């Protein structure tokens, strides 16, 4: 038995009584809290000291205990229910229906087209 105690059943057979967090016929597999991949969106799981403890290192653009939340780094204060949006190089406001875009003199159609690429 790898991580456990050998129990003699009879002259031919034995079984292993595994230590805490080990399973398998020879106690060869260690259970940990990352076995079921609790970190979402490509996050990396690191097991803790106890079976129900873990921590996630989130991929870029995600946050939360299990990387479940998309990071909102958009800092513009868009007026009239406009939505602050980001692309690879800049932040911009996406206007709600019926509103005009003031920055860069773009029309709503141009801005929607730019965002949907």
N, CA, C and O of each residue as an XYZ file, in Angstrom:
468
protein
N       0.848     -1.191      0.000
C       0.000      0.000      0.000
C       0.886      1.245      0.000
O       1.797      1.382      0.817
N       0.601      2.127     -0.917
C       1.406      3.331     -1.086
C       1.225      4.311      0.073
O       2.183      4.606      0.788
N       0.026      4.809      0.261
C      -0.274      5.770      1.336
C      -1.413      5.222      2.189
O      -2.505      5.789      2.224
N      -1.151      4.135      2.863
C      -2.169      3.529      3.695
C      -1.616      2.341      4.451
O      -0.411      2.092      4.474
N      -2.520      1.625      5.060
C      -2.137      0.474      5.875
C      -2.608     -0.806      5.192
O      -3.743     -0.893      4.723
N      -1.727     -1.787      5.144
C      -2.051     -3.077      4.535
C      -2.838     -3.925      5.539
O      -2.411     -4.103      6.680
N      -3.976     -4.439      5.110
C      -4.814     -5.303      5.937
C      -4.766     -6.706      5.323
O      -5.183     -6.898      4.181
N      -4.261     -7.679      6.075
C      -4.198     -9.067      5.603
C      -5.584     -9.685      5.743
O      -6.133     -9.760      6.843
N      -6.142    -10.127      4.618
C      -7.460    -10.760      4.627
C      -7.305    -12.259      4.890
O      -7.999    -12.815      5.741
N      -6.406    -12.904      4.169
C      -6.068    -14.318      4.382
C      -4.681    -14.555      3.792
O      -3.968    -13.597      3.493
N      -4.295    -15.805      3.623
C      -2.948    -16.115      3.120
C      -2.706    -15.596      1.704
O      -1.555    -15.439      1.297
N      -3.750    -15.333      0.964
C      -3.617    -14.937     -0.439
C      -3.978    -13.467     -0.672
O      -3.372    -12.808     -1.517
N      -4.939    -12.962      0.054
C      -5.482    -11.631     -0.228
C      -5.142    -10.611      0.858
O      -4.964    -10.935      2.033
N      -5.062     -9.381      0.406
C      -4.890     -8.250      1.322
C      -5.706     -7.076      0.773
O      -6.131     -7.081     -0.382
N      -5.906     -6.115      1.590
C      -6.539     -4.871      1.133
C      -5.794     -3.705      1.767
O      -5.055     -3.867      2.738
N      -6.002     -2.554      1.205
C      -5.347     -1.352      1.728
C      -6.382     -0.442      2.367
O      -7.429     -0.163      1.784
N      -6.080      0.011      3.555
C      -6.888      1.035      4.207
C      -6.138      2.346      3.993
O      -5.095      2.592      4.598
N      -6.689      3.168      3.130
C      -5.976      4.367      2.676
C      -5.977      5.480      3.716
O      -6.926      5.653      4.481
N      -4.881      6.225      3.713
C      -4.787      7.433      4.536
C      -5.737      8.489      3.981
O      -6.246      8.368      2.867
N      -5.962      9.515      4.775
C      -6.850     10.605      4.388
C      -6.418     11.188      3.040
O      -5.236     11.451      2.819
N      -7.382     11.385      2.148
C      -7.209     11.985      0.818
C      -6.550     11.066     -0.199
O      -6.151     11.534     -1.266
N      -6.422      9.768      0.093
C      -5.866      8.835     -0.882
C      -6.896      7.765     -1.205
O      -7.642      7.330     -0.328
N      -6.937      7.340     -2.466
C      -7.860      6.301     -2.923
C      -7.120      5.380     -3.885
O      -5.980      5.644     -4.271
N      -7.786      4.303     -4.261
C      -7.217      3.338     -5.198
C      -6.924      2.032     -4.490
O      -6.847      1.987     -3.262
N      -6.762      0.972     -5.260
C      -6.538     -0.342     -4.656
C      -5.243     -0.394     -3.851
O      -5.115     -1.203     -2.932
N      -4.278      0.470     -4.194
C      -3.024      0.540     -3.442
C      -2.797      1.937     -2.858
O      -1.668      2.310     -2.539
N      -3.880      2.701     -2.722
C      -3.812      4.069     -2.171
C      -2.829      4.935     -2.973
O      -2.075      5.728     -2.409
N      -2.856      4.767     -4.282
C      -1.889      5.432     -5.145
C      -2.349      6.792     -5.673
O      -1.544      7.539     -6.229
N      -3.617      7.118     -5.510
C      -4.147      8.362     -6.065
C      -4.510      9.329     -4.952
O      -5.302      9.008     -4.066
N      -3.924     10.512     -5.007
C      -4.237     11.540     -4.015
C      -5.387     12.398     -4.530
O      -5.340     12.936     -5.636
N      -6.409     12.511     -3.707
C      -7.516     13.407     -4.029
C      -7.106     14.828     -3.675
O      -6.399     15.052     -2.693
N      -7.548     15.775     -4.472
C      -7.366     17.173     -4.091
C      -8.550     17.976     -4.591
O      -9.349     17.498     -5.396
N      -8.652     19.182     -4.112
C      -9.802     20.021     -4.410
C      -9.841     20.475     -5.859
O     -10.853     21.027     -6.290
N      -8.787     20.267     -6.624
C      -8.753     20.687     -8.030
C      -9.149     19.564     -8.987
O      -9.151     19.765    -10.201
N      -9.482     18.393     -8.460
C      -9.746     17.232     -9.307
C     -10.904     17.474    -10.281
O     -10.914     16.909    -11.374
N     -11.873     18.301     -9.901
C     -13.018     18.576    -10.769
C     -12.921     19.934    -11.452
O     -13.933     20.463    -11.910
N     -11.742     20.499    -11.528
C     -11.477     21.769    -12.231
C     -12.461     22.875    -11.838
O     -13.267     23.299    -12.667
N     -12.410     23.344    -10.596
C     -13.361     24.367    -10.155
C     -13.114     25.750    -10.760
O     -14.013     26.591    -10.746
N     -11.931     26.000    -11.282
C     -11.613     27.315    -11.853
C     -12.143     27.392    -13.280
O     -11.834     26.545    -14.118
N     -12.937     28.408    -13.538
C     -13.580     28.566    -14.839
C     -12.744     29.454    -15.765
O     -11.780     30.086    -15.332
N     -13.123     29.490    -17.026
C     -12.559     30.405    -18.025
C     -11.041     30.321    -18.136
O     -10.366     31.338    -18.296
N     -10.512     29.113    -18.050
C      -9.074     28.918    -18.228
C      -8.229     29.216    -17.006
O      -7.003     29.261    -17.103
N      -8.865     29.424    -15.843
C      -8.120     29.682    -14.610
C      -7.347     28.451    -14.157
O      -7.730     27.323    -14.466
N      -6.261     28.668    -13.426
C      -5.415     27.585    -12.935
C      -5.691     27.337    -11.454
O      -5.656     28.264    -10.644
N      -5.966     26.082    -11.107
C      -6.309     25.710     -9.732
C      -5.073     25.241     -8.970
O      -4.256     24.479     -9.486
N      -4.956     25.715     -7.725
C      -3.925     25.245     -6.804
C      -4.628     24.686     -5.574
O      -5.358     25.415     -4.902
N      -4.420     23.382     -5.259
C      -5.102     22.802     -4.103
C      -4.606     23.394     -2.794
O      -3.448     23.794     -2.672
N      -5.508     23.444     -1.814
C      -5.155     23.922     -0.483
C      -4.767     22.763      0.420
O      -4.626     21.628     -0.035
N      -4.597     23.054      1.688
C      -4.188     22.041      2.664
C      -5.298     21.028      2.926
O      -5.021     19.866      3.223
N      -6.536     21.458      2.820
C      -7.676     20.587      3.076
C      -8.364     20.274      1.749
O      -8.177     20.994      0.768
N      -9.151     19.212      1.715
C      -9.777     18.763      0.477
C     -10.747     19.781     -0.107
O     -10.953     19.802     -1.320
N     -11.340     20.617      0.720
C     -12.293     21.597      0.198
C     -11.672     22.981      0.024
O     -12.398     23.957     -0.164
N     -10.344     23.085      0.084
C      -9.671     24.374     -0.083
C      -8.896     24.398     -1.395
O      -8.209     23.439     -1.744
N      -9.018     25.505     -2.112
C      -8.264     25.700     -3.342
C      -8.209     27.194     -3.630
O      -8.953     27.980     -3.044
N      -7.330     27.568     -4.529
C      -7.304     28.951     -5.004
C      -7.158     28.920     -6.517
O      -6.570     27.996     -7.079
N      -7.696     29.931     -7.159
C      -7.646     30.025     -8.614
C      -6.808     31.223     -9.036
O      -6.951     32.316     -8.488
N      -5.945     31.013    -10.001
C      -5.249     32.113    -10.664
C      -5.979     32.306    -11.986
O      -5.939     31.448    -12.868
N      -6.643     33.444    -12.104
C      -7.521     33.678    -13.248
C      -6.756     34.098    -14.496
O      -5.719     34.755    -14.420
N      -7.290     33.704    -15.641
C      -6.773     34.159    -16.926
C      -7.070     35.643    -17.078
O      -7.956     36.180    -16.412
N      -6.326     36.301    -17.955
C      -6.513     37.730    -18.191
C      -7.963     38.011    -18.587
O      -8.531     37.335    -19.445
N      -8.540     39.008    -17.950
C      -9.901     39.412    -18.256
C     -10.963     38.793    -17.366
O     -12.149     39.082    -17.530
N     -10.555     37.934    -16.410
C     -11.522     37.294    -15.519
C     -11.112     37.486    -14.069
O      -9.932     37.655    -13.760
N     -12.101     37.459    -13.183
C     -11.866     37.645    -11.760
C     -12.888     36.824    -10.976
O     -13.782     36.222    -11.571
N     -12.768     36.793     -9.658
C     -13.687     36.055     -8.795
C     -13.005     34.837     -8.197
O     -11.933     34.434     -8.648
N     -13.629     34.250     -7.179
C     -13.056     33.088     -6.494
C     -12.779     31.930     -7.444
O     -11.781     31.224     -7.297
N     -13.670     31.735     -8.423
C     -13.484     30.667     -9.405
C     -13.361     31.219    -10.826
O     -13.634     30.511    -11.795
N     -12.952     32.480    -10.947
C     -12.748     33.138    -12.255
C     -14.042     33.192    -13.058
O     -14.025     33.094    -14.285
N     -15.158     33.347    -12.360
C     -16.464     33.299    -12.997
C     -16.927     34.644    -13.556
O     -17.897     34.695    -14.312
N     -16.250     35.725    -13.195
C     -16.705     37.064    -13.561
C     -15.764     37.706    -14.575
O     -14.545     37.681    -14.410
N     -16.344     38.278    -15.620
C     -15.550     39.030    -16.588
C     -15.165     40.346    -15.934
O     -16.017     41.064    -15.410
N     -13.860     40.660    -15.969
C     -13.383     41.911    -15.381
C     -13.952     43.092    -16.143
O     -13.984     43.096    -17.373
N     -14.395     44.082    -15.409
C     -14.892     45.302    -16.026
C     -13.909     46.412    -15.713
O     -13.981     47.048    -14.661
N     -13.001     46.635    -16.629
C     -12.004     47.673    -16.427
C     -12.372     48.957    -17.155
O     -11.606     49.920    -17.144
N     -13.511     48.974    -17.772
C     -13.928     50.140    -18.542
C     -14.198     51.295    -17.579
O     -15.009     51.171    -16.662
N     -13.522     52.405    -17.792
C     -13.586     53.499    -16.823
C     -14.384     54.709    -17.304
O     -14.552     55.667    -16.550
N     -14.870     54.687    -18.525
C     -15.628     55.837    -19.019
C     -16.997     55.900    -18.347
O     -17.617     54.872    -18.076
N     -17.450     57.108    -18.087
C     -18.781     57.308    -17.532
C     -19.696     57.696    -18.684
O     -19.835     58.877    -19.002
N     -20.318     56.707    -19.306
C     -21.172     56.954    -20.466
C     -22.538     57.444    -19.994
O     -23.141     56.852    -19.099
N     -23.011     58.504    -20.588
C     -24.276     59.121    -20.192
C     -25.460     58.485    -20.914
O     -25.291     57.773    -21.905
N     -26.656     58.753    -20.402
C     -27.915     58.350    -21.038
C     -27.980     56.853    -21.351
O     -28.380     56.458    -22.446
N     -27.589     56.039    -20.394
C     -27.625     54.573    -20.515
C     -26.692     54.011    -21.577
O     -26.889     52.893    -22.053
N     -25.682     54.778    -21.947
C     -24.672     54.255    -22.866
C     -23.823     53.213    -22.155
O     -23.694     53.232    -20.930
N     -23.255     52.319    -22.921
C     -22.432     51.245    -22.355
C     -20.959     51.504    -22.641
O     -20.575     51.778    -23.778
N     -20.143     51.413    -21.601
C     -18.703     51.546    -21.762
C     -18.177     50.235    -22.348
O     -18.411     49.164    -21.788
N     -17.474     50.321    -23.465
C     -16.972     49.144    -24.164
C     -15.460     49.247    -24.323
O     -14.885     50.329    -24.211
N     -14.826     48.114    -24.585
C     -13.382     48.077    -24.800
C     -13.067     47.223    -26.014
O     -13.742     46.229    -26.281
N     -12.033     47.621    -26.748
C     -11.452     46.720    -27.733
C      -9.986     46.561    -27.354
O      -9.610     46.894    -26.230
N      -9.170     46.077    -28.232
C      -7.769     45.821    -27.882
C      -6.971     47.077    -27.580
O      -5.937     47.001    -26.916
N      -7.427     48.232    -28.054
C      -6.612     49.442    -27.920
C      -7.251     50.586    -27.156
O      -6.542     51.474    -26.683
N      -8.571     50.591    -27.020
C      -9.197     51.758    -26.401
C     -10.545     51.441    -25.769
O     -11.118     50.371    -25.972
N     -11.031     52.405    -24.996
C     -12.374     52.359    -24.429
C     -13.244     53.327    -25.215
O     -12.754     54.324    -25.744
N     -14.539     53.028    -25.290
C     -15.459     53.934    -25.976
C     -16.866     53.694    -25.452
O     -17.149     52.657    -24.851
N     -17.737     54.654    -25.683
C     -19.134     54.535    -25.266
C     -19.978     54.038    -26.429
O     -19.874     54.541    -27.547
N     -20.805     53.056    -26.156
C     -21.770     52.578    -27.135
C     -23.110     53.151    -26.709
O     -23.631     52.828    -25.641
N     -23.654     53.999    -27.554
C     -24.880     54.721    -27.188
C     -26.106     53.827    -27.270
O     -26.178     52.900    -28.077
N     -27.067     54.136    -26.410
C     -28.338     53.427    -26.474
C     -29.131     53.951    -27.668
O     -28.816     55.013    -28.205
N     -30.142     53.221    -28.076
C     -30.932     53.557    -29.262
C     -31.466     54.984    -29.172
O     -32.021     55.396    -28.154
N     -31.286     55.713    -30.247
C     -31.792     57.075    -30.320
C     -30.812     58.133    -29.863
O     -31.084     59.325    -30.013
N     -29.679     57.733    -29.310
C     -28.677     58.701    -28.858
C     -27.557     58.786    -29.890
O     -27.326     57.844    -30.648
N     -26.871     59.916    -29.911
C     -25.775     60.123    -30.848
C     -24.439     60.036    -30.134
O     -24.331     60.351    -28.949
N     -23.440     59.611    -30.857
C     -22.082     59.560    -30.330
C     -21.417     60.897    -30.592
O     -21.401     61.384    -31.722
N     -20.872     61.483    -29.547
C     -20.220     62.779    -29.673
C     -18.741     62.601    -29.981
O     -18.198     63.297    -30.839
N     -18.078     61.666    -29.284
C     -16.644     61.502    -29.493
C     -16.358     60.930    -30.868
O     -17.056     60.027    -31.327
N     -15.353     61.443    -31.513
C     -14.861     60.984    -32.811
C     -15.863     61.201    -33.936
O     -15.621     60.749    -35.055
N     -16.972     61.872    -33.683
C     -17.974     62.179    -34.706
C     -18.469     60.943    -35.464
O     -18.735     61.019    -36.663
N     -18.591     59.837    -34.789
C     -19.108     58.628    -35.421
C     -20.617     58.575    -35.270
O     -21.161     59.069    -34.282
N     -21.292     57.984    -36.233
C     -22.728     57.778    -36.101
C     -22.956     56.492    -35.322
O     -22.036     55.691    -35.156
N     -24.166     56.297    -34.849
C     -24.493     55.089    -34.103
C     -24.259     53.850    -34.960
O     -23.729     52.853    -34.471
N     -24.642     53.901    -36.218
C     -24.455     52.760    -37.113
C     -22.979     52.424    -37.273
O     -22.602     51.253    -37.256
N     -22.141     53.448    -37.428
C     -20.699     53.215    -37.564
C     -20.124     52.598    -36.290
O     -19.286     51.698    -36.348
N     -20.577     53.086    -35.158
C     -20.059     52.574    -33.891
C     -20.505     51.129    -33.668
O     -19.705     50.298    -33.237
N     -21.766     50.822    -33.954
C     -22.249     49.450    -33.809
C     -21.492     48.513    -34.738
O     -21.142     47.398    -34.351
N     -21.242     48.958    -35.952
C     -20.499     48.154    -36.911
C     -19.080     47.906    -36.406
O     -18.568     46.792    -36.514
N     -18.454     48.926    -35.862
C     -17.087     48.818    -35.347
C     -17.031     47.814    -34.201
O     -16.098     47.016    -34.112
N     -18.025     47.857    -33.333
C     -18.027     46.984    -32.164
C     -18.310     45.526    -32.529
O     -17.811     44.620    -31.861
N     -19.091     45.287    -33.563
C     -19.509     43.922    -33.879
C     -18.513     43.162    -34.742
O     -18.763     42.006    -35.084
N     -17.400     43.772    -35.100
C     -16.391     43.078    -35.916
C     -15.783     41.932    -35.182
O     -14.917     41.243    -35.722
